[in-house]
């Protein structure tokens, strides 16, 4: 019983931290900026700088303006900031830091009570830079993710309250002596129930904040119009698929599968992107709806695979590495992959390589992330190729 009380108290603490995270506008705008390449982010930054100069008497150069926005101090020279801050400034100026760009906008544009100015600024940038179906699908999915967050916010406190109400009924006086039973009743009544009531009170405020963010995002772009313009289709699992990816995933790769099942070298001869496309085909053939993410540096997710299991959407995030046998996957890459799931919120993570894993990577997956993460190597790829050749109904049924 005491263990169950402790578990529920942890659930309440986690729910509070999760709710605070999803309603933070900075996180949502950072997610939007992931859609832009570095040139587009640089353009947005310069437009924001011009906007700030237009509504204030500041004459900061762009680099000082960025440094001022991300530090509590107000540096007048770049030499006055620390090396880590200077590195962050450089990454924002180069358009390589979506969250840093969001932080600059919130600490400068919004700091002048010009919230209404931010939406037209971003809208203008979006209208001039969204030019392909992949970006359109990613943006629509981003906005839809906010709706999913709202639904989760509504459900979590109700479930916690139900658990708390069941606790005293799930035990009997025979289980505890009189003093222990009084302690259980006190903790349940005065601690957990009060926490649950407070959580319920906070939920309504969180929901209002998140709805406000969603409204701002929808002002940037109309999902229906954007989807129609680029022929983006929403599947039964909720995943948005652009036509280019639908054609890519559907095209025949029978010869590539045959070669990969017999020889690792055929996979090593592919480019990294071709290997991602190959694995997208494998998972598509195994019953998933697959989205290839934008080409990015290490630390992201290459494939988002969706499948309805008993009517419930199952989201699988896959990271693939086309490495030679003498180049094992390090623990830092595995950790980065697990951390990236904060953005994609997958039910399970799959790391796939043509090589192998270092022992620290295996230990990390076994000891800390076994409930969430699976590591697969070339032997598993061979098995999947065999399954594709034998025309299976689904891999995860």
N, C-alpha and C positions, 0 to 999 in steps of 0.2 A: 504493500500500500504506500509506504513512504517513498519507494522508488517511483511509483506511478505519480505521486504528488510532485516529485522533483521533475519528472519528465514533462508534466503539463506546465509547470512553471517555466521550464525552458522553452516550451512551445509558445507560451505567451510572450516571452522576451523576444523570441525569433520573429513572431508575427508583428510585433511593434517595429522592430528594425527593418523588416521587409516592407511594411507599409510606408515607413518614412523614406525608404529608398525609392520606391516606385512613384511617390508623389513629388520627388525632387525634380523641378523643371530642368536643372542642369543635366541630369542623366538623360532626359528625353531629347533635349536638343543636341547633346553629344552623340546620341544614337542617330539622329538625323544627319549630322555632319559626317558620319561614317560613309554616307552615300556618295560624297564628293571626292574627286581626286585632289591632289595637293594644289594644283593650279586654281581649282574652283574655291578651295578653302582660302587661299591667298587673296582671291578676288573679294570674298565676303569680308575678310579682315580689313582690307583697304577701304571698302565701302563703309564699314562700321567706324573706322577711324575718321573718315571724312564727315560722317554723321555727328560724331562726338565734337569735332572741331566746329561744326556748324551750330551746335547748341550750347557751346561753352566758349570761354576765352582761352582755353588751353592751346598751346602751340607745340605740343610734344611731337618729336619725331616718332615714326611708327614703332621702332624698337623700344624706345622709352615708354611709349604708350602701353605696349604689351607688358613690359616689366612692371609698370605701375599697376596694371590690372590684376596681376597674379601674385603680388606681394602685399603684405600689410604696410610696409614702408612706402615711401614715395621717392624712389630713386630719381636723381636728375642726371646721372651718368650710368652707363652700363657697368662701369668698373665698380660701382657701389653695391652690386648684387653678388650673391654667392655663385659659385660655379654650377651647382645643380640648377639654380634658378636661371642662370645664363643659358644652360643647355636647353631648358624648357622653353625659354624665349626663342631660341634658334629654331626649335622644332615647330613652334607655332608659326613663326614667320615663314618657314618653309612649307607650311600647309600639311605637316605630318602628324599633327596632334589634334584630333577632333575634339576631345574633351577640353584641352587647353583653349581652343578657339571658343567653345561654349562658355568657359570660365571668363574669358576676356569680355565677351558680349554681356554677360550677366553683371560683371563688376564695373562696367563702363556705361554701356547703352542703357541698361536697366537701372543703373545707379542714378541716372538723371530723370527717373520717373518717366521714361520714354518707352514704356512697354509697347505702346501702339506702334512705335517706329520700327520695332524689331520684326514684326510680322511682315510688313511690306518689304523690308530689307531682304529677308530670307526668301520671300515669295518671288521677288524680282530675280534673285540668284537662281532659284529653282527653275523658274520659267526659261531662263537662258541656258541652263546647263543640263537639264534632264533631256537626253536625246536618244536614249535607247531603252528597250523593253526591260532589260535587267535592272536598271536604276528605278524604273517605274514600279516594278514588282517589289523591289526592296523597300521603297518608300511606303507603298500601300501596306505591306506586311508590318512595317514599323508602326504605322498608325493603328492598325488592327490590334497589335500587341498591347496597346494602351487599353483597348476595350477588354481584352482578356484580363489585364491587371485589375480593372474595375470589378469584374465578376469574382476574382479571387478575394479581393478586399471584402466583398459582401459576404462571402461564405466562411472565411476563417474564424471570425469571432463566434459565429453561431456554433460551429463544430466544437470549439474550445469550451463554450458554455455548457453544451450537452455533456461533454466528458466530465466536467466538474460536477454537474448535477448527479451523475451516475456513481461518483466515487463512494459516498457514504452508503449507498444501497448495495454496492458491490462487495461489501465486507460485513462481517457480523461481529457481535460482542465476543463470540468464542475465539476469534482470531487474536484479540488484544486483551490485555488487562484493562481495568477501568481507567487508569491514568493515561495509558497509550491511546485508548479510544477517544477520550476527551481531547487529547492532543490532535488526533486526526480531524475531529469535527471542528476544532478551533482553526486549524490551518485551512481547511476547506471553506469554512464560512467567512473568516476574516481576511485571509490572504488571497487565495485563488479566486474566490467569487468577486472580491473587490477588484482584483486585477482584470477579470473578465468584463466586469461592468465598465471599468475605465476604458478597456479596449473597445467595447461597443460604442461608448461615447465618442472615442477618437475616430472611429471608422467613418462616421458621417462627415467629419471634417476632411479626412483623407480623400473620401470619394469626391467631395466638392472640388478639392484641389486638382485631382486627377482629371475630372471632367473638364475643368478649366484648361488644363494642358492639352487635352484631346481636342477641345474646341479651337485652340490656337493652331494645332497641327493641321486640322482640317481646313483652316483658313489659308494655309500655305498651298494646298492642292486638294482638288475634289477627287477622291479615290475612284468614283464611278467613271468620271470623265477621263481620268488618266488611264484607267484600265481599258476603256474602250479605245482610246487613241492608240495604245500600243498593243492591243489585242491580248491583254494579260488575263488569264483565266484563273478562277479560284476553284481548286479541287475540293472534293468532299472532306478532305482532312483539314481544310483551312489554308493550305499552302497556295501561294500565288505563283504561277508558272508562266514566263514569257514565251512567245512562239519560238524564238531562236533556240532556247534550251529544250523545248518540247521536241523540235526536230533533231537536235543533237542527241538527246537521250534515246530517241526512237530509232535512230539509224543503225544499220546492221554493223555489228562488230564481231561477227561470228569467227572470222579468221583470227582476229586479235585474241579472242578467248582461247581458241585452240592452241595458239602459239604460247600463250601465257601459262597454260596448264602443263606444257611440256618443258618450257625453258624460261628461266628467270631473265635471261639476257634480252628477250623481246620487250620486257617491261622497262629495262634499263635504257633501251634505245629510244624510248618515248621521251618527249619533253615533260617537265613537271606538269604543265597544264594538260597535255595529252593523257598523262596517267590519271589525273583527276577526272577527265572525261570518261576514261575507261572504267574507273571505279563507279562513276555515276551510272554508266550503262549496266554494270553488274548489279547494283542495288535496285535499279529500275526493273531489271528482269526478275529480280527476286521478290517483287511485289511492292516496292516502295515508290512513292512519288518523290522525285529527287530534284533539288535545286542546287545548281552550282553557284557558289558565292563568288564575289568579285575577287580577282587576283590580288593577293596581299602578301605582306611579309609574314614570317613565322609568328605564331601566337594567335592565329585566328582559327576559323573552321572552314574546311574546303567544301563539304557537302552537308546539306540539311535533307534528311530522308524522313518522310512521313508515311504512316500506315495506320489505318483504323483497326484497332483490336477490340472486338466485341462492341463496336460502335464508339469506342473512346479513342481519340487521336493519340498516336504514339510518335514522338519526335526523337529521331536519332541524329546526333551530330557526329560527323566523321572527319578526321584529319588524316591525310595520306602523305607519305614521304617516299619518294622514289630514290632510295639510297643503295649504294653498292654494299656487298656483304661485309666489307671491312670498315664500314661506317655505321656504327650502331646509333640508335636514337637515344639521346641523352635525357636525363631526368628533368632538366630545365624545359625542354620542349614539351614533355608530358605535363608538367605543372602549368605551363602557359596555356596548353589546350584545355585543361580543367578550369583554369581561371576564365577563359574566353566564354565558358558556358553561362556566365552571368548575363551575357548579352543575348544568347540564343535560347536559354532555358530549356535544354533538351532533357528528355526522360533518361537517356543513356548516351554515353560517349564511346566512340570506337576509334582507336588509333591504329592505322594500318600502314605497314611499311614493307618494302621488298627486302629489307635487311633484318636486323635484330635489335634488341634493346639492351642497354647497359644494366648491370645488376641494381644500381640505385633506382633506375626507372622502374624495374620490375618490383623492387621492394616498395616503392611509393604506391604503385598501382595495387599491390596486395595489401599493404598495411593501412593506407589512408583513403583510398578511393575505390575499393573493390565493389562497393554498392552502386557506383556510378560509371566506372571506367573499365573497358576491356582492351587489352593489347593484342594485336594480330600481326602475324608475319607472313612471309611468302607461302609457307605451308598452308595457311588458312586461305590465302588467295587462290591457291591451286584447288582447294576443296570447293570454293565458291564457283570457280570456273567449271568444275565438274558438275556442280548443281545446275548451272546455267545450261550446260550441254544436255543434261537429262530433263530439262524443262520442269523445274519444281514449281509448286503453287506459291510458296512463300518461305522465306528463311526463318522467320521468327514466329511461326504459328505454333 
